[in-house]
Amino acid sequence: MMTHRLIEFFKSKLVGEKPLTSLDRRAAKHWVKQRLAHIFPELRNDPVALEKAYRDLSLEPRPGAGEGGATLFEINLPRKF
């Protein structure tokens, strides 16, 4: 019984993480927008500006590289020259 659980553990680690479900993506986007609205109060009553800020920061989840390929949520700041 113990060896079976150990084998299943190693199999699950070799496969990597499961991709995000659409529900997980929506929950992450909602949480990020809440934090943006908290940090920038001027965005609280302006859903268009809040969505633009979310898109400008490029906060969409991306598949990671390397072992397991865990999903990444990285901030890409826009370059303004």
C-alpha positions as CSV (number, residue, x, y, z in Angstrom):
1,M,0.0,0.0,0.0
2,M,2.8,2.4,0.9
3,T,4.7,1.7,-2.3
4,H,1.6,2.3,-4.4
5,R,1.2,5.8,-2.8
6,L,4.8,6.5,-3.3
7,I,4.7,5.5,-7.0
8,E,1.6,7.7,-7.5
9,F,3.4,10.6,-5.9
10,F,6.3,10.4,-8.2
11,K,4.1,10.0,-11.3
12,S,2.2,13.1,-10.3
13,K,5.4,15.1,-9.9
14,L,6.7,13.9,-13.3
15,V,3.6,15.0,-15.2
16,G,3.8,18.5,-13.9
17,E,1.0,20.9,-12.9
18,K,-2.5,20.7,-14.4
19,P,-3.4,23.7,-16.6
20,L,-5.6,26.3,-15.0
21,T,-9.3,25.9,-15.4
22,S,-11.4,28.8,-16.7
23,L,-12.8,29.2,-13.2
24,D,-9.3,29.5,-11.7
25,R,-8.4,32.1,-14.4
26,R,-11.5,34.2,-13.6
27,A,-10.8,34.0,-9.9
28,A,-7.2,35.1,-10.4
29,K,-8.2,38.0,-12.7
30,H,-10.9,39.1,-10.1
31,W,-8.4,39.0,-7.3
32,V,-5.8,41.0,-9.2
33,K,-8.4,43.6,-10.2
34,Q,-9.4,43.9,-6.5
35,R,-5.8,44.5,-5.5
36,L,-5.4,47.1,-8.3
37,A,-8.6,48.9,-7.2
38,H,-7.3,48.9,-3.6
39,I,-3.9,50.2,-4.5
40,F,-5.2,52.8,-7.0
41,P,-8.5,54.2,-5.6
42,E,-9.2,56.2,-8.8
43,L,-9.9,52.8,-10.6
44,R,-12.6,51.7,-8.1
45,N,-15.5,53.3,-10.0
46,D,-14.1,53.1,-13.5
47,P,-14.3,49.5,-14.8
48,V,-13.0,50.5,-18.2
49,A,-9.8,52.0,-16.7
50,L,-9.4,49.0,-14.4
51,E,-9.5,46.6,-17.3
52,K,-7.1,48.8,-19.2
53,A,-4.7,48.8,-16.2
54,Y,-5.0,45.0,-16.0
55,R,-4.2,44.6,-19.7
56,D,-1.4,47.2,-19.7
57,L,0.4,45.3,-16.9
58,S,-0.1,42.1,-18.9
59,L,-1.2,40.0,-15.9
60,E,-2.6,37.1,-17.8
61,P,-1.4,33.7,-16.6
62,R,1.2,32.1,-18.8
63,P,2.5,28.6,-18.8
64,G,5.9,28.4,-17.2
65,A,9.1,26.9,-18.5
66,G,11.3,24.3,-16.9
67,E,10.4,21.3,-14.8
68,G,6.7,21.0,-14.2
69,G,5.9,24.1,-16.2
70,A,4.0,25.8,-13.3
71,T,1.7,28.6,-14.3
72,L,3.2,32.1,-13.9
73,F,1.6,35.4,-13.1
74,E,4.2,38.0,-13.9
75,I,3.9,41.7,-14.3
76,N,5.3,43.2,-17.4
77,L,5.6,46.9,-17.0
78,P,4.9,48.9,-20.2
79,R,7.9,50.8,-21.6
80,K,7.3,54.5,-22.1
81,F,10.0,56.5,-23.8
